[in-house]
Amino acid sequence: MKKVACVVATLIILVLTMSAGCDLEETVYHPPGSDGGKSGDCALQILTSSMYTETWGTVHVEGTAKNVGTKRLDWAEVDVRFYDNAGHLVDTSFDGISDLDPGMTWSFDVVSFADDAASYDIGVGDSWCW
């Protein structure tokens, strides 16, 4: 019985330790050009974004994002939803980075292979710092 209690206690401590400092909220999407981002110690702000299609159909959303928090982002991601001309969701994708220090700017490139992607919205996805 002592072993079971010890294992349970260890698992609880492990889960609490790993989740400390995590920001795993649902992504809030914004139209391109809006001030999308999160605030607090672990904060990423999307500064710019634009979409283009390569000649063979691959779609890219490129832009910049900045760590506007006070701590190093151990992980951060930018999430993009792609829509066709009728406004139907045709794809989702993301780009991520690790070890982004406060004040640093990151150039992201989110790729989609949906050849009918005509527009997008964008948001800061999962991010965490310790």
N, C-alpha and C positions, 0 to 999 in steps of 0.2 A: 504493500500500500504506500510506503514511503517513496518508492521509486516512481509510482504513478503521479503522486503529488509533486515530486521534484520535476518530472518531465512536463507536467502541466504548467507549473510555475515558470520553468525555463521558456516554454513556448509563449506564454503571456508576456514575459519580459522581452523576448525577441521581437514579437509583433509590435509592442509599444515602442521599442527602440527604433525599429525600421520605419515606423510611421511618423515618428517625431520629425517635424519640419516638412512633411509632405503636403503638397497642394494638389489633390487629385479631384478637383471640382469638375463639373461638366463644362465643356467648352462653350463659351458664349461667342457666337459668330457675329461679325459686323460687315457691312458693305465695304468694298475697297475704298481706301482713303479716310475712313473714320478712325477715331482714336481708340482702337481696340487694345486691351491689355489688362493686366492684373496689377494690383497694388500691394504694398507691404514689403517685408524683408526679402521675399522671393518673388520679384516682380519683373515680368517681361512686357515690353511695349512694342507693338508693331508700328514702325515709323513710315514705311513705304511698301507698296506692292503693286505689281502690274502683271498682266497675263499676255502671253504670246504663244503662237502655234508654230512649230517647226514645219518645214516643207513636207515632211513625211507624216505629219499628224500628231506628234507628241506635243502635249500642252504643258506649259510651264507657268507657274506663278512665282515670280522672283520678287525679292524685296529685302528690307532690312528690319531688324528688330534689335532692341537695346535692353540690357539689364538695367532697369531703373530702381532696383531694390538696393538694399544695403549689404547683402550677402552674395557670395558666389553661387550661381545656379549650377548645381551638380547635373541637372538635366532640365531641358526646356524644349518645347516643341511648338510649331506653328501648324495648325490644322486648316485645311481648305476643303470646301465642298464645291463641286463643279456642277453646273446646270446646262441643259440644252436650251435652244431658242424658245421653247415653250415653257421654260421655267421648271422642268422636271429634273430632279437630282439624278445625275448620271455617274458620279464617282466621288470618292473622298480619298484624301491622301494627306501626308504630313512630311515635315522635315524636322529633324531634331539636332540638338547640340549638347555637348557636355562641357562642364568647367568654364562657364561664362562669368567672368568677374564683373563686379559692379561698375557701371559706366561703359562697359565694352559693347560694341555694336557687332551684330552678326548678319552676314548676307545669306539668306536662305533661298532654296530652290525646291519648290514642291512640284512634283511631276505627276501627270495623268496621261493614260493612254486612251482615254475616251475621245474618239475622233469627233464626237458631236458636242463637246464642251464649248459653250459660247459665253458663259459668265461664271462668276464665282463669288463666294463670301469667305471670310477668313477670320480666324480666332486664335488666341493663345490656348494651346492644349495643356497637357500635363506638364507641371514643372515642380521641382523641389530643390531644397537646399538643406544643409545640416547645420 
